[in-house]
Amino acid sequence: MELNKIIDKFIEIYGGDKSDLRVFASPGRVNLIGEHTDYNGGFVFPAALTMKTTIVARKRKDNKIVLRATDLPDVVEADINNLDNYRDLKWGNYQIGIAYEMQNRGFDIVGCDLLYDDTVPHGGGLSSSAAIEVSTAVMFKTFSDEKNGIKEEIDMVEMAKIGQMAEHNYVGVKCGIMDQFASAMGKKDHAIFLDCKTLNYEYAPLAFEGKKLILTNTNKKHSLGASKYNERRQECEKGLEMLKKGLPDKNFLGEISIEEFEANKHLITDEIVLKRVTHVIYECDRVLKSVKALKDGDMVSFGKYMNQSHDSLKDLYEVTGDELDTLAYEARKIDGVLGSRMTGAGFGGCTVSIVDENAVDTFIAEVGKNYTEKTGIVPSFYVTEIGDGGREIK
């Protein structure tokens, strides 16, 4: 929805005029490569999208947080003094979770009326949750600072960490830092090469000359809380403990080189755990090789690493499923497709493909037709642009 229409909707719902309204936004993200490596202290290569969560906000004079959305009938009213009581909300728990986490960190949460508008597909694996979390954190941080006369630039890495911890402590999903970091720190036309262990990062220009980045949504919804996401994390932790018998100084799988892993993988006695760990070790290596390929302008190699990543997520990490596999493999049949892989946690969601711009129409027509014939589901396509991270819109 256009911003002016969101503002008009806010006034229609809450009354008043535009004079005291504030607007905050933060984007979803696409991960080009490096999946299920973030919570293992590994490397990732995400980019912020122009699809985003927008919040129109107005301060209240009482202790209520009121939440509404442009596309939902739900109304949530939360008492700032009892934020722990709203964990089971069908919608609104991410927002209240941010307020709860920030309150516990000493921020002075301000009562407010809020209207959310989301253009990130929910359940699409493009991190609509991180977009909600980061935009909400920026809003509460801004209002808290103003209430207390604090004038300082917002630390966006801190906003990302707050989003991650709210998801851990309030929502109950032990996610990594990648989604929130990309949403907070995104930069137009750049991807972020991020070491999730240290949070050291660098921006890499996405000069896909003659190429387009296409997201294809399976339109099969996924839910991290209901998926086997936490189970995969536990399997990796188990594998690390086994490897530490030979590599006692390693605290994350992401610290272990391929050579070190191959010399010690016999220590992993569980076949399933070995598959999970093998994916993580080699996926981290693929990220490093992919970033180098991009810097060298070698898009063919970049595409091959994307394909290898998807195949590993299918065979070793087992988080793809028929819908994602169909999209990825149908995409690879199209002339002009350099690479295609699932992006996000899996179990539904989206693929990301690099496609020659003169093959885009064929890609959408052929992949869409073949996917629907094989699954009975009509997919959605997004020819994407890479945007900026979380901010207040003045």
Disulfide bonds with the S-S distance in Angstrom:
none
